[in-house]
Amino acid sequence: MIKAAALYIVIIVSLLIAVISASLLTIAFYYRLQVQKKIRMDKLMINMESGTAILLSEGFDTYNEEVFLDLYGDQKDSLILNKTRWGVFDLQTLKAFELKDTLKRSFISGNTFKDQGAIYLADEDRPLSVSGSTQITGNGELPKAGLKQAYVDGRPYEGKELVKGNIKPSGRALPALNDEVLKKIISYLEQVDGTPFNIKDSVSNSFFNKELIYKLASDQDISSVKIQGKIILVSDTTIKISSSTILEDVQVYARAIVIESGFKGSCQLFARDSIIIGRDCDFRYPSFAGIFKPDSSQIQAKVSLDSASHFSGILLGHEPQRTELQTLISLGKNTLVNGEVYAGYIKVERSVKVNGKVYANRFIMQTPSTLYENYLIDITLNRKLLSKYYLSSPIFKGNKSEQKILKWLN
């Protein structure tokens, strides 16, 4: 005879079995969902790498237009690629998606810098003279008049080799720049509308968004703010940036730009007349400072880097037609440049160091007693000390080398 209590035990056991079974089924269901999602995410990561390779490939030259790709033609592996100019570099964004799963990335790219040259001096039928502790390490493109030792202030050239590298003849002018990149830059230096700049603390904009353009008033300075991301600052007159300002990946366009001593940041500066950078500034890679002199200008446009400042990136001066008042880049005492310097005239003071390459029509050196042309006195130009990971800009027309990722963005 079975007791009535046994029925309750059977019911309880049945309920426990049902709960456990349901739990196992639920766990199996969600496990299967997570496994499927993991497979999709792994597939999307592979597609992201494929998309990155396509963007960096030589054959991908579509700018300012979204390109939709179905990698395998099965309507499941979709990519959206976009390539635009961001100053003198290329900005790449891509999205890979399947169903509701999406991965995206953005980065700035540059061209591999295979040039082993330390100096390019245009041939104006005059030699380059070196004196004191000057060191040129790397190949040189120099005038046919050659390279010679010189006595300056009673000091001879102290080295054994004039150039530690190969020498070949230079041309009569500086290497050409990329017209398409120049056109984009000049369009921002001309009249551009934007939102009035009234940032009091900080502003950031993702590189997946449309760029934010802020226009400064004629008497407005930038001080004690943090500006980061896909942001462009423009002005019709002069922009003054204090050392308390933090700029990262930002572009600045104005007639003239003044950077206060002690500034630290990473940005791209573009001006018509002048860029004045104070003492003890530190521009992190990849930075750019360039002047783009208009045809109508009657002044000598210049970039000035004051003493003890460090600049990692590109310093550049451009004018459409060569004039008597050529663009000038001035490097103060004990300045250090890691990258490239390009201008009609490059003025240097003692103890200047450039790890990379300089391009000039003429060098100028001022001592307390004399102004020298095409003299290098106590100057160090060293191509070998430039990082092997340094990437150049497509603004240099002759740079047709492979593109690589320069900096990951958001």
Long-range contacts (C-beta under 8 A, 24 or more apart in sequence): 37-101, 40-98, 40-99, 40-101, 41-101, 41-103, 43-77, 43-98, 44-96, 44-97, 44-98, 44-101, 44-102, 44-103, 45-103, 47-71, 47-77, 47-79, 47-96, 48-94, 48-96, 48-103, 48-105, 50-79, 51-79, 51-81, 51-94, 51-96, 52-92, 52-94, 52-105, 52-107, 52-405, 54-79, 54-81, 55-81, 55-83, 55-92, 55-94, 55-109, 56-92, 56-109, 56-402, 56-403, 56-404, 56-405, 58-402, 58-403, 85-181, 85-184, 86-230, 86-249, 86-251, 86-268, 87-185, 87-251, 87-268, 87-270, 87-288, 88-181, 88-185, 88-268, 88-288, 88-290, 88-314, 88-316, 88-393, 88-394, 88-395, 89-286, 89-393, 89-394, 89-406, 90-394, 90-403, 91-207, 91-409, 93-207, 93-208, 104-208, 105-408, 106-206, 106-207, 106-208, 106-408, 106-409, 106-410, 107-405, 107-406, 107-407, 107-408, 107-409, 108-249, 108-286, 108-405, 108-406, 108-407, 108-409, 109-391, 109-403, 109-404, 109-405, 109-406, 110-286, 110-391, 110-392, 110-393, 110-394, 110-403, 110-404, 110-406, 111-391, 111-392, 111-393, 111-394, 111-396, 111-399, 111-400, 111-401, 111-402, 111-403, 111-404, 112-391, 112-392, 112-401, 112-402, 112-403, 112-404, 113-386, 113-390, 113-391, 113-392, 113-399, 113-401, 114-401, 115-357, 115-383, 116-165, 116-383, 117-141, 117-165, 117-357, 117-383, 118-163, 118-165, 118-354, 118-356, 118-357, 118-358, 118-381, 118-382, 118-383, 119-163, 119-357, 119-358, 119-381, 120-170, 120-174, 120-175, 120-357, 120-358, 120-359, 120-360, 121-170, 121-360, 121-361, 121-362, 121-363, 121-374, 122-170, 122-171, 122-172, 122-173, 122-174, 122-360, 122-361, 122-362, 123-169, 123-170, 123-171, 123-172, 124-172, 124-361, 124-362, 126-373, 126-374, 127-374, 128-363, 128-374, 128-375, 128-376, 129-372, 129-374, 129-375, 129-376, 130-157, 130-159, 130-162, 130-375, 130-376, 130-377, 131-155, 131-156, 131-157, 131-375, 131-376, 131-377, 131-378, 132-157, 132-158, 132-350, 132-377, 132-378, 133-158, 133-159, 133-378, 134-159, 134-376, 134-377, 134-378, 134-379, 134-380, 135-159, 135-164, 135-379, 135-380, 135-381, 135-382, 136-162, 136-163, 136-164, 136-165, 136-376, 136-381, 136-382, 137-164, 137-165, 137-381, 137-382, 137-383, 137-384, 137-385, 138-163, 138-164, 138-165, 138-357, 138-381, 138-382, 138-383, 138-384, 139-163, 139-165, 139-166, 139-167, 139-168, 139-383, 140-165, 140-166, 140-167, 140-168, 141-167, 141-168, 141-169, 141-170, 141-171, 142-167, 142-168, 142-169, 142-170, 143-169, 143-170, 144-169, 150-375, 152-367, 152-372, 152-375, 152-377, 153-367, 153-369, 165-383, 173-322, 173-361, 174-342, 174-344, 174-359, 174-360, 174-361, 175-359, 175-396, 175-397, 175-398, 176-397, 176-398, 177-318, 177-395, 177-396, 177-397, 178-394, 178-395, 178-396, 178-397, 179-397, 181-393, 181-394, 181-395, 182-292, 182-318, 182-395, 185-270, 185-290, 185-292, 186-292, 188-232, 188-234, 188-251, 188-253, 188-270, 189-253, 189-270, 189-271, 189-272, 189-292, 191-236, 192-234, 192-253, 194-232, 194-234, 197-222, 197-233, 199-225, 199-227, 200-225, 201-225, 201-226, 202-226, 202-227, 202-228, 203-227, 203-228, 203-231, 204-228, 204-229, 205-229, 205-230, 205-231, 206-230, 206-410, 207-249, 207-409, 207-410, 208-410, 216-254, 229-409, 229-410, 243-278, 249-407, 249-409, 261-306, 271-301, 272-297, 272-301, 273-297, 273-299, 273-301, 274-301, 274-302, 274-303, 274-304, 275-302, 275-303, 275-304, 276-304, 276-306, 277-303, 277-304, 277-305, 277-306, 277-309, 277-311, 278-306, 278-309, 279-306, 279-307, 279-308, 279-309, 279-332, 280-308, 280-309, 281-305, 281-306, 281-309, 281-310, 281-311, 282-309, 282-310, 283-309, 283-310, 283-311, 283-312, 283-313, 284-312, 285-312, 285-313, 285-338, 285-339, 285-390, 286-312, 286-313, 286-391, 286-406, 286-407, 287-311, 287-312, 287-313, 287-314, 288-313, 288-314, 288-315, 288-316, 288-393, 289-313, 289-314, 289-315, 289-316, 290-314, 290-315, 290-316, 290-317, 290-318, 291-316, 291-317, 291-318, 291-327, 292-318, 292-319, 293-317, 293-318, 293-319, 293-320, 293-327, 294-320, 295-320, 295-321, 298-325, 299-325, 300-325, 300-326, 300-327, 300-328, 301-327, 301-328, 302-327, 302-328, 302-329, 302-330, 303-328, 303-329, 303-330, 303-343, 304-329, 304-330, 304-332, 305-329, 305-330, 305-331, 305-332, 305-335, 305-337, 306-332, 306-335, 307-332, 307-333, 307-334, 307-335, 307-349, 308-332, 308-333, 308-334, 308-335, 309-335, 309-336, 310-335, 310-336, 310-337, 310-338, 311-335, 311-336, 311-337, 311-338, 311-339, 312-337, 312-338, 312-339, 313-338, 313-339, 314-339, 314-340, 314-341, 314-342, 314-392, 314-393, 314-395, 315-339, 315-340, 315-341, 315-342, 315-343, 316-340, 316-341, 316-342, 316-343, 316-395, 317-342, 317-343, 317-344, 319-344, 322-361, 326-361, 326-362, 328-364, 338-386, 338-387, 338-390, 339-386, 339-390, 340-392, 340-396, 342-396, 348-376, 348-379, 350-377, 350-378, 350-379, 351-378, 351-379, 352-379, 352-380, 353-379, 353-380, 353-381, 353-382, 354-380, 354-381, 354-382, 355-382, 355-383, 355-385, 355-386, 356-383, 356-386, 356-390, 357-381, 357-383, 357-386
